[in-house]
Amino acid sequence: MPELPEVETIRRQLNAKLKNQTIKSVRILKTGRETPHGQAFAKAVTGKKIKMIDRRAKLLIWRFTDGSSVTIHLKLTGRVILVDKKYQPGKHDRMVFEIGPYHLVWSDMRQFGTINFLSSEALKKKLSEYGPEPLEIKSEQLAALFKSPKTRNVKSALLNQEVLAGVGNIYADEALFRSKIRPTRKLGSLTADDRLKLAKAVQEVLKQAIELKGTSSQDYLDAYGQEGKFEKVLRVYQRKGLPCKVCGTPIVRTVVAQRGTHYCPNCQK
Ligand SMILES: [Zn+2]
């Protein structure tokens, strides 16, 4: 699933093109994952001028000049890609937008993604459900989020969007490896030093992943249809059985918080 770095990459690319542009048309190829439903969605967004493309957690937000917005959650396999005007839609495409001189396709193979047109009040309410953005607070503030509840395991805390926004399975595993903490550790067992190391590791992996335009080990592509390059520097995620890049011990895969979880049994305590 695209996480903070992937959505941020798309946000930057789209903002550079679509800022100050007006939505000229919306072609709906497949209905069912938008609100309001069908042509009502197309009617609501056509004619809106984009003030900026924003992001909160894993949510891509098109903020319009009148205060309303469109939010897109890519979920497992969603993509938003700039295409040329001769583009022929494929079978997984859901909507094609004409925005100023640009054309943008939203596609989703697994069909879990959503697109919503929201009033400014509805957006505000939606965004209030998320915890802080990990790159917009100090390491010490981020570390404090890992204090309680003491019986929660650290991987669950990282994945919980109400605790902090934007981290998913890839960057949770990578941050835990870099901070030498096992994913199954309870928050109550972490020392102040552990919490700060973890906070710094979260920020470090997210920043590096944004620089490398995300991870494409599954379906993710950026707004130009290109793969991210973070996959080359993954240390544990989807490296089950491969030697740890630090100590050579085979990486273990287990299930924590109902998610496939990867760690080095030697480096992570
Ligand atoms: Zn190791």
py3Dmol code that shows the C-alpha trace and the ligand (Angstrom):
import py3Dmol

protein = """\
ATOM      1  CA  MET A   1       0.000   0.000   0.000  1.00  0.00           C
ATOM      2  CA  PRO A   2       1.312   3.465  -0.798  1.00  0.00           C
ATOM      3  CA  GLU A   3       2.383   5.105   2.476  1.00  0.00           C
ATOM      4  CA  LEU A   4       3.454   8.642   3.381  1.00  0.00           C
ATOM      5  CA  PRO A   5       6.534   8.761   1.069  1.00  0.00           C
ATOM      6  CA  GLU A   6       4.653   7.417  -1.969  1.00  0.00           C
ATOM      7  CA  VAL A   7       1.679   9.750  -1.528  1.00  0.00           C
ATOM      8  CA  GLU A   8       4.019  12.690  -0.826  1.00  0.00           C
ATOM      9  CA  THR A   9       5.925  11.923  -4.047  1.00  0.00           C
ATOM     10  CA  ILE A  10       2.684  11.971  -6.027  1.00  0.00           C
ATOM     11  CA  ARG A  11       1.575  15.133  -4.230  1.00  0.00           C
ATOM     12  CA  ARG A  12       4.740  17.016  -5.182  1.00  0.00           C
ATOM     13  CA  GLN A  13       4.560  15.881  -8.794  1.00  0.00           C
ATOM     14  CA  LEU A  14       0.882  16.753  -9.179  1.00  0.00           C
ATOM     15  CA  ASN A  15       1.170  20.062  -7.346  1.00  0.00           C
ATOM     16  CA  ALA A  16       3.873  21.206  -9.772  1.00  0.00           C
ATOM     17  CA  LYS A  17       1.473  20.657 -12.692  1.00  0.00           C
ATOM     18  CA  LEU A  18      -2.058  21.046 -11.387  1.00  0.00           C
ATOM     19  CA  LYS A  19      -1.805  23.999  -9.009  1.00  0.00           C
ATOM     20  CA  ASN A  20      -4.015  26.862 -10.263  1.00  0.00           C
ATOM     21  CA  GLN A  21      -5.558  24.664 -12.958  1.00  0.00           C
ATOM     22  CA  THR A  22      -9.285  24.138 -13.421  1.00  0.00           C
ATOM     23  CA  ILE A  23     -10.999  20.753 -13.750  1.00  0.00           C
ATOM     24  CA  LYS A  24     -12.529  20.804 -17.223  1.00  0.00           C
ATOM     25  CA  SER A  25     -14.106  17.364 -17.292  1.00  0.00           C
ATOM     26  CA  VAL A  26     -14.381  14.075 -15.416  1.00  0.00           C
ATOM     27  CA  ARG A  27     -14.974  10.852 -17.290  1.00  0.00           C
ATOM     28  CA  ILE A  28     -16.239   8.106 -14.999  1.00  0.00           C
ATOM     29  CA  LEU A  29     -15.412   4.660 -16.337  1.00  0.00           C
ATOM     30  CA  LYS A  30     -16.357   2.654 -13.239  1.00  0.00           C
ATOM     31  CA  THR A  31     -18.598   3.905 -10.453  1.00  0.00           C
ATOM     32  CA  GLY A  32     -18.885   2.656  -6.897  1.00  0.00           C
ATOM     33  CA  ARG A  33     -15.858   4.006  -5.028  1.00  0.00           C
ATOM     34  CA  GLU A  34     -16.728   7.725  -5.191  1.00  0.00           C
ATOM     35  CA  THR A  35     -18.966  10.062  -3.204  1.00  0.00           C
ATOM     36  CA  PRO A  36     -21.272  11.537  -4.240  1.00  0.00           C
ATOM     37  CA  HIS A  37     -22.127   8.673  -6.536  1.00  0.00           C
ATOM     38  CA  GLY A  38     -21.555   8.704 -10.306  1.00  0.00           C
ATOM     39  CA  GLN A  39     -22.448  11.771 -12.318  1.00  0.00           C
ATOM     40  CA  ALA A  40     -23.140  13.737  -9.137  1.00  0.00           C
ATOM     41  CA  PHE A  41     -19.403  13.444  -8.390  1.00  0.00           C
ATOM     42  CA  ALA A  42     -18.471  14.636 -11.889  1.00  0.00           C
ATOM     43  CA  LYS A  43     -20.896  17.532 -11.594  1.00  0.00           C
ATOM     44  CA  ALA A  44     -19.564  18.529  -8.147  1.00  0.00           C
ATOM     45  CA  VAL A  45     -15.919  18.774  -9.208  1.00  0.00           C
ATOM     46  CA  THR A  46     -16.161  20.047 -12.791  1.00  0.00           C
ATOM     47  CA  GLY A  47     -15.246  23.733 -12.933  1.00  0.00           C
ATOM     48  CA  LYS A  48     -13.371  23.696  -9.592  1.00  0.00           C
ATOM     49  CA  LYS A  49     -10.017  25.473  -9.539  1.00  0.00           C
ATOM     50  CA  ILE A  50      -7.174  23.720  -7.702  1.00  0.00           C
ATOM     51  CA  LYS A  51      -5.536  25.915  -5.075  1.00  0.00           C
ATOM     52  CA  MET A  52      -2.974  23.253  -4.211  1.00  0.00           C
ATOM     53  CA  ILE A  53      -2.423  19.517  -4.019  1.00  0.00           C
ATOM     54  CA  ASP A  54      -1.987  18.599  -0.367  1.00  0.00           C
ATOM     55  CA  ARG A  55      -1.438  15.442   1.681  1.00  0.00           C
ATOM     56  CA  ARG A  56      -2.378  14.283   5.159  1.00  0.00           C
ATOM     57  CA  ALA A  57      -1.323  10.784   6.290  1.00  0.00           C
ATOM     58  CA  LYS A  58      -1.822   8.558   3.198  1.00  0.00           C
ATOM     59  CA  LEU A  59      -4.569  10.804   1.839  1.00  0.00           C
ATOM     60  CA  LEU A  60      -4.032  12.882  -1.308  1.00  0.00           C
ATOM     61  CA  ILE A  61      -6.060  16.117  -1.123  1.00  0.00           C
ATOM     62  CA  TRP A  62      -6.955  18.440  -3.985  1.00  0.00           C
ATOM     63  CA  ARG A  63      -7.813  21.694  -2.262  1.00  0.00           C
ATOM     64  CA  PHE A  64     -10.048  23.929  -4.354  1.00  0.00           C
ATOM     65  CA  THR A  65     -10.128  27.729  -4.237  1.00  0.00           C
ATOM     66  CA  ASP A  66     -13.691  27.719  -2.814  1.00  0.00           C
ATOM     67  CA  GLY A  67     -12.692  25.611   0.241  1.00  0.00           C
ATOM     68  CA  SER A  68     -14.135  22.324  -0.983  1.00  0.00           C
ATOM     69  CA  SER A  69     -11.811  19.432  -1.864  1.00  0.00           C
ATOM     70  CA  VAL A  70     -11.344  16.007  -3.360  1.00  0.00           C
ATOM     71  CA  THR A  71      -9.588  13.347  -1.293  1.00  0.00           C
ATOM     72  CA  ILE A  72      -8.129  10.187  -2.777  1.00  0.00           C
ATOM     73  CA  HIS A  73      -7.089   7.173  -0.716  1.00  0.00           C
ATOM     74  CA  LEU A  74      -5.068   4.852  -2.955  1.00  0.00           C
ATOM     75  CA  LYS A  75      -5.364   1.868  -0.567  1.00  0.00           C
ATOM     76  CA  LEU A  76      -3.647  -1.292  -1.893  1.00  0.00           C
ATOM     77  CA  THR A  77      -3.233  -0.757  -5.626  1.00  0.00           C
ATOM     78  CA  GLY A  78      -4.472   2.736  -6.501  1.00  0.00           C
ATOM     79  CA  ARG A  79      -2.525   4.886  -8.943  1.00  0.00           C
ATOM     80  CA  VAL A  80      -2.950   8.444 -10.191  1.00  0.00           C
ATOM     81  CA  ILE A  81      -0.915   9.042 -13.312  1.00  0.00           C
ATOM     82  CA  LEU A  82      -0.526  11.974 -15.699  1.00  0.00           C
ATOM     83  CA  VAL A  83      -1.220  10.770 -19.233  1.00  0.00           C
ATOM     84  CA  ASP A  84      -1.384  12.424 -22.628  1.00  0.00           C
ATOM     85  CA  LYS A  85      -4.658  13.386 -24.209  1.00  0.00           C
ATOM     86  CA  LYS A  86      -4.641  10.452 -26.627  1.00  0.00           C
ATOM     87  CA  TYR A  87      -4.583   8.021 -23.687  1.00  0.00           C
ATOM     88  CA  GLN A  88      -6.746   4.925 -24.167  1.00  0.00           C
ATOM     89  CA  PRO A  89      -8.232   3.793 -20.822  1.00  0.00           C
ATOM     90  CA  GLY A  90      -7.316   0.324 -19.557  1.00  0.00           C
ATOM     91  CA  LYS A  91      -9.528  -2.151 -17.743  1.00  0.00           C
ATOM     92  CA  HIS A  92      -8.557  -1.059 -14.205  1.00  0.00           C
ATOM     93  CA  ASP A  93      -9.094   2.659 -14.855  1.00  0.00           C
ATOM     94  CA  ARG A  94     -11.909   4.298 -12.893  1.00  0.00           C
ATOM     95  CA  MET A  95     -11.816   7.975 -13.839  1.00  0.00           C
ATOM     96  CA  VAL A  96     -10.048  10.226 -16.317  1.00  0.00           C
ATOM     97  CA  PHE A  97      -9.763  13.929 -15.445  1.00  0.00           C
ATOM     98  CA  GLU A  98      -9.027  16.781 -17.800  1.00  0.00           C
ATOM     99  CA  ILE A  99      -7.396  19.460 -15.659  1.00  0.00           C
ATOM    100  CA  GLY A 100      -6.186  22.570 -17.498  1.00  0.00           C
ATOM    101  CA  PRO A 101      -3.909  21.233 -20.261  1.00  0.00           C
ATOM    102  CA  TYR A 102      -3.335  17.936 -18.383  1.00  0.00           C
ATOM    103  CA  HIS A 103      -5.009  14.548 -18.303  1.00  0.00           C
ATOM    104  CA  LEU A 104      -4.946  12.398 -15.214  1.00  0.00           C
ATOM    105  CA  VAL A 105      -6.121   8.817 -14.791  1.00  0.00           C
ATOM    106  CA  TRP A 106      -7.108   7.183 -11.502  1.00  0.00           C
ATOM    107  CA  SER A 107      -6.848   3.415 -11.722  1.00  0.00           C
ATOM    108  CA  ASP A 108      -7.168   0.690  -9.126  1.00  0.00           C
ATOM    109  CA  MET A 109      -6.740  -3.009  -9.832  1.00  0.00           C
ATOM    110  CA  ARG A 110      -7.986  -4.280  -6.448  1.00  0.00           C
ATOM    111  CA  GLN A 111     -10.700  -1.599  -6.182  1.00  0.00           C
ATOM    112  CA  PHE A 112     -10.279  -0.734  -2.488  1.00  0.00           C
ATOM    113  CA  GLY A 113      -9.373   2.906  -3.160  1.00  0.00           C
ATOM    114  CA  THR A 114     -11.816   5.761  -2.635  1.00  0.00           C
ATOM    115  CA  ILE A 115     -12.361   9.252  -4.005  1.00  0.00           C
ATOM    116  CA  ASN A 116     -14.561  11.756  -2.184  1.00  0.00           C
ATOM    117  CA  PHE A 117     -15.756  15.260  -2.833  1.00  0.00           C
ATOM    118  CA  LEU A 118     -15.890  17.048   0.542  1.00  0.00           C
ATOM    119  CA  SER A 119     -17.036  20.400   1.893  1.00  0.00           C
ATOM    120  CA  SER A 120     -14.456  22.295   3.940  1.00  0.00           C
ATOM    121  CA  GLU A 121     -16.214  21.183   7.170  1.00  0.00           C
ATOM    122  CA  ALA A 122     -16.266  17.525   6.098  1.00  0.00           C
ATOM    123  CA  LEU A 123     -12.561  17.668   5.244  1.00  0.00           C
ATOM    124  CA  LYS A 124     -11.701  19.251   8.568  1.00  0.00           C
ATOM    125  CA  LYS A 125     -13.579  16.490  10.396  1.00  0.00           C
ATOM    126  CA  LYS A 126     -11.895  13.768   8.325  1.00  0.00           C
ATOM    127  CA  LEU A 127      -8.398  15.160   8.946  1.00  0.00           C
ATOM    128  CA  SER A 128      -8.982  15.480  12.680  1.00  0.00           C
ATOM    129  CA  GLU A 129      -9.106  11.667  12.887  1.00  0.00           C
ATOM    130  CA  TYR A 130      -5.362  11.396  12.209  1.00  0.00           C
ATOM    131  CA  GLY A 131      -2.476  11.649  14.628  1.00  0.00           C
ATOM    132  CA  PRO A 132       0.447  14.023  13.992  1.00  0.00           C
ATOM    133  CA  GLU A 133       2.496  14.041  10.794  1.00  0.00           C
ATOM    134  CA  PRO A 134       5.836  12.422  11.759  1.00  0.00           C
ATOM    135  CA  LEU A 135       7.901  14.855   9.685  1.00  0.00           C
ATOM    136  CA  GLU A 136       6.194  17.929  11.099  1.00  0.00           C
ATOM    137  CA  ILE A 137       7.011  17.351  14.766  1.00  0.00           C
ATOM    138  CA  LYS A 138      10.282  17.103  16.695  1.00  0.00           C
ATOM    139  CA  SER A 139      11.838  13.672  17.382  1.00  0.00           C
ATOM    140  CA  GLU A 140      11.150  14.170  21.102  1.00  0.00           C
ATOM    141  CA  GLN A 141       7.430  14.776  20.432  1.00  0.00           C
ATOM    142  CA  LEU A 142       7.292  11.739  18.172  1.00  0.00           C
ATOM    143  CA  ALA A 143       9.070   9.624  20.827  1.00  0.00           C
ATOM    144  CA  ALA A 144       6.431  10.600  23.415  1.00  0.00           C
ATOM    145  CA  LEU A 145       3.736   8.955  21.257  1.00  0.00           C
ATOM    146  CA  PHE A 146       5.332   5.556  21.976  1.00  0.00           C
ATOM    147  CA  LYS A 147       4.863   5.731  25.768  1.00  0.00           C
ATOM    148  CA  SER A 148       1.393   4.202  26.104  1.00  0.00           C
ATOM    149  CA  PRO A 149      -0.752   2.132  26.257  1.00  0.00           C
ATOM    150  CA  LYS A 150       1.995   0.041  27.791  1.00  0.00           C
ATOM    151  CA  THR A 151       0.570  -3.315  26.648  1.00  0.00           C
ATOM    152  CA  ARG A 152       0.336  -2.326  22.966  1.00  0.00           C
ATOM    153  CA  ASN A 153       3.110  -3.736  20.790  1.00  0.00           C
ATOM    154  CA  VAL A 154       5.340  -1.257  19.042  1.00  0.00           C
ATOM    155  CA  LYS A 155       4.428  -2.366  15.521  1.00  0.00           C
ATOM    156  CA  SER A 156       0.700  -1.794  16.198  1.00  0.00           C
ATOM    157  CA  ALA A 157       1.485   1.669  17.535  1.00  0.00           C
ATOM    158  CA  LEU A 158       3.412   2.547  14.371  1.00  0.00           C
ATOM    159  CA  LEU A 159       0.583   1.358  12.114  1.00  0.00           C
ATOM    160  CA  ASN A 160      -2.168   3.109  14.072  1.00  0.00           C
ATOM    161  CA  GLN A 161      -3.089   6.244  12.095  1.00  0.00           C
ATOM    162  CA  GLU A 162      -4.582   7.863  15.198  1.00  0.00           C
ATOM    163  CA  VAL A 163      -1.179   7.602  16.916  1.00  0.00           C
ATOM    164  CA  LEU A 164       0.845   8.954  14.010  1.00  0.00           C
ATOM    165  CA  ALA A 165      -0.136   9.538  10.410  1.00  0.00           C
ATOM    166  CA  GLY A 166       1.219   7.975   7.244  1.00  0.00           C
ATOM    167  CA  VAL A 167       3.363   5.014   8.387  1.00  0.00           C
ATOM    168  CA  GLY A 168       2.365   1.596   7.056  1.00  0.00           C
ATOM    169  CA  ASN A 169       3.882  -1.865   6.927  1.00  0.00           C
ATOM    170  CA  ILE A 170       7.012  -1.086   4.874  1.00  0.00           C
ATOM    171  CA  TYR A 171       8.295   1.868   6.883  1.00  0.00           C
ATOM    172  CA  ALA A 172       7.243   0.414  10.240  1.00  0.00           C
ATOM    173  CA  ASP A 173       9.445  -2.662   9.623  1.00  0.00           C
ATOM    174  CA  GLU A 174      12.316  -0.552   8.295  1.00  0.00           C
ATOM    175  CA  ALA A 175      12.209   1.947  11.178  1.00  0.00           C
ATOM    176  CA  LEU A 176      12.138  -0.879  13.752  1.00  0.00           C
ATOM    177  CA  PHE A 177      15.193  -2.491  12.144  1.00  0.00           C
ATOM    178  CA  ARG A 178      17.101   0.780  12.157  1.00  0.00           C
ATOM    179  CA  SER A 179      16.295   1.346  15.815  1.00  0.00           C
ATOM    180  CA  LYS A 180      17.191  -2.304  16.701  1.00  0.00           C
ATOM    181  CA  ILE A 181      13.765  -2.908  18.299  1.00  0.00           C
ATOM    182  CA  ARG A 182      11.726  -6.088  17.785  1.00  0.00           C
ATOM    183  CA  PRO A 183       8.256  -5.465  16.351  1.00  0.00           C
ATOM    184  CA  THR A 184       6.656  -7.553  19.125  1.00  0.00           C
ATOM    185  CA  ARG A 185       8.046  -5.420  21.980  1.00  0.00           C
ATOM    186  CA  LYS A 186       5.405  -3.833  24.204  1.00  0.00           C
ATOM    187  CA  LEU A 187       5.493  -0.057  24.527  1.00  0.00           C
ATOM    188  CA  GLY A 188       5.856  -0.514  28.290  1.00  0.00           C
ATOM    189  CA  SER A 189       9.217  -2.266  27.757  1.00  0.00           C
ATOM    190  CA  LEU A 190      10.770   0.562  25.730  1.00  0.00           C
ATOM    191  CA  THR A 191      13.285   2.831  27.437  1.00  0.00           C
ATOM    192  CA  ALA A 192      13.362   6.588  26.784  1.00  0.00           C
ATOM    193  CA  ASP A 193      16.424   5.918  24.634  1.00  0.00           C
ATOM    194  CA  ASP A 194      14.543   3.235  22.616  1.00  0.00           C
ATOM    195  CA  ARG A 195      11.648   5.622  21.996  1.00  0.00           C
ATOM    196  CA  LEU A 196      13.923   8.406  20.779  1.00  0.00           C
ATOM    197  CA  LYS A 197      15.900   6.024  18.552  1.00  0.00           C
ATOM    198  CA  LEU A 198      12.640   4.776  17.047  1.00  0.00           C
ATOM    199  CA  ALA A 199      11.323   8.318  16.487  1.00  0.00           C
ATOM    200  CA  LYS A 200      14.539   9.310  14.729  1.00  0.00           C
ATOM    201  CA  ALA A 201      14.494   6.109  12.633  1.00  0.00           C
ATOM    202  CA  VAL A 202      10.889   6.764  11.548  1.00  0.00           C
ATOM    203  CA  GLN A 203      11.830  10.265  10.411  1.00  0.00           C
ATOM    204  CA  GLU A 204      15.019   9.061   8.722  1.00  0.00           C
ATOM    205  CA  VAL A 205      13.336   6.283   6.684  1.00  0.00           C
ATOM    206  CA  LEU A 206      10.446   8.513   5.633  1.00  0.00           C
ATOM    207  CA  LYS A 207      12.786  11.300   4.489  1.00  0.00           C
ATOM    208  CA  GLN A 208      15.028   8.886   2.611  1.00  0.00           C
ATOM    209  CA  ALA A 209      12.023   7.208   0.993  1.00  0.00           C
ATOM    210  CA  ILE A 210      10.658  10.576  -0.190  1.00  0.00           C
ATOM    211  CA  GLU A 211      14.078  11.365  -1.708  1.00  0.00           C
ATOM    212  CA  LEU A 212      13.981   8.015  -3.530  1.00  0.00           C
ATOM    213  CA  LYS A 213      10.322   8.522  -4.568  1.00  0.00           C
ATOM    214  CA  GLY A 214       8.949   5.599  -2.576  1.00  0.00           C
ATOM    215  CA  THR A 215       8.993   1.807  -2.737  1.00  0.00           C
ATOM    216  CA  SER A 216       7.639  -0.159  -5.714  1.00  0.00           C
ATOM    217  CA  SER A 217       7.946  -3.703  -4.388  1.00  0.00           C
ATOM    218  CA  GLN A 218       4.195  -4.109  -5.120  1.00  0.00           C
ATOM    219  CA  ASP A 219       2.027  -1.970  -7.415  1.00  0.00           C
ATOM    220  CA  TYR A 220       3.021   1.572  -6.613  1.00  0.00           C
ATOM    221  CA  LEU A 221       3.987   3.950  -9.427  1.00  0.00           C
ATOM    222  CA  ASP A 222       4.434   7.717  -9.121  1.00  0.00           C
ATOM    223  CA  ALA A 223       2.415  10.357 -11.018  1.00  0.00           C
ATOM    224  CA  TYR A 224       4.662   9.848 -14.063  1.00  0.00           C
ATOM    225  CA  GLY A 225       4.192   6.086 -14.044  1.00  0.00           C
ATOM    226  CA  GLN A 226       7.735   5.528 -12.720  1.00  0.00           C
ATOM    227  CA  GLU A 227       8.820   3.119  -9.979  1.00  0.00           C
ATOM    228  CA  GLY A 228      10.231   4.375  -6.684  1.00  0.00           C
ATOM    229  CA  LYS A 229      13.830   3.460  -5.790  1.00  0.00           C
ATOM    230  CA  PHE A 230      13.600   2.781  -2.052  1.00  0.00           C
ATOM    231  CA  GLU A 231      13.222  -0.937  -2.725  1.00  0.00           C
ATOM    232  CA  LYS A 232      16.973  -1.132  -3.357  1.00  0.00           C
ATOM    233  CA  VAL A 233      17.736   0.044   0.179  1.00  0.00           C
ATOM    234  CA  LEU A 234      15.151  -2.036   2.066  1.00  0.00           C
ATOM    235  CA  ARG A 235      16.862  -3.845   4.927  1.00  0.00           C
ATOM    236  CA  VAL A 236      14.141  -6.184   6.188  1.00  0.00           C
ATOM    237  CA  TYR A 237      10.794  -5.614   4.453  1.00  0.00           C
ATOM    238  CA  GLN A 238      10.047  -8.585   2.147  1.00  0.00           C
ATOM    239  CA  ARG A 239      13.566  -9.974   2.708  1.00  0.00           C
ATOM    240  CA  LYS A 240      12.451 -13.168   4.487  1.00  0.00           C
ATOM    241  CA  GLY A 241      15.308 -15.722   4.562  1.00  0.00           C
ATOM    242  CA  LEU A 242      17.830 -13.312   3.023  1.00  0.00           C
ATOM    243  CA  PRO A 243      20.921 -12.391   5.055  1.00  0.00           C
ATOM    244  CA  CYS A 244      20.669  -9.327   7.302  1.00  0.00           C
ATOM    245  CA  LYS A 245      22.677  -6.530   5.683  1.00  0.00           C
ATOM    246  CA  VAL A 246      24.352  -5.824   9.047  1.00  0.00           C
ATOM    247  CA  CYS A 247      25.065  -9.266  10.590  1.00  0.00           C
ATOM    248  CA  GLY A 248      24.203 -11.899   7.964  1.00  0.00           C
ATOM    249  CA  THR A 249      21.509 -13.656  10.054  1.00  0.00           C
ATOM    250  CA  PRO A 250      18.516 -14.690   7.896  1.00  0.00           C
ATOM    251  CA  ILE A 251      15.631 -12.200   8.136  1.00  0.00           C
ATOM    252  CA  VAL A 252      12.532 -13.666   9.810  1.00  0.00           C
ATOM    253  CA  ARG A 253       8.923 -13.115   8.757  1.00  0.00           C
ATOM    254  CA  THR A 254       6.171 -13.324  11.342  1.00  0.00           C
ATOM    255  CA  VAL A 255       2.702 -11.846  11.814  1.00  0.00           C
ATOM    256  CA  VAL A 256       2.244  -8.911  14.189  1.00  0.00           C
ATOM    257  CA  ALA A 257      -0.887  -6.739  14.304  1.00  0.00           C
ATOM    258  CA  GLN A 258      -2.321  -8.990  11.534  1.00  0.00           C
ATOM    259  CA  ARG A 259       0.430  -7.856   9.193  1.00  0.00           C
ATOM    260  CA  GLY A 260       3.402  -9.704   7.709  1.00  0.00           C
ATOM    261  CA  THR A 261       6.327  -8.422   9.749  1.00  0.00           C
ATOM    262  CA  HIS A 262      10.045  -8.717   8.987  1.00  0.00           C
ATOM    263  CA  TYR A 263      12.947  -8.404  11.398  1.00  0.00           C
ATOM    264  CA  CYS A 264      16.487  -9.582  12.154  1.00  0.00           C
ATOM    265  CA  PRO A 265      16.416 -11.901  15.226  1.00  0.00           C
ATOM    266  CA  ASN A 266      20.027 -10.965  16.008  1.00  0.00           C
ATOM    267  CA  CYS A 267      20.083  -7.191  15.533  1.00  0.00           C
ATOM    268  CA  GLN A 268      16.643  -6.427  16.949  1.00  0.00           C
ATOM    269  CA  LYS A 269      16.058  -7.012  20.671  1.00  0.00           C
TER     270      LYS A 269
END
"""
ligand_1 = """\
1
ZN
Zn 21.100 -8.499 11.744
"""
view = py3Dmol.view(width=600, height=400)
view.addModel(protein, "pdb")
view.setStyle({"model": 0}, {"cartoon": {"style": "trace"}})
view.addModel(ligand_1, "xyz")
view.setStyle({"model": 1}, {"stick": {}})
view.zoomTo()
view.show()
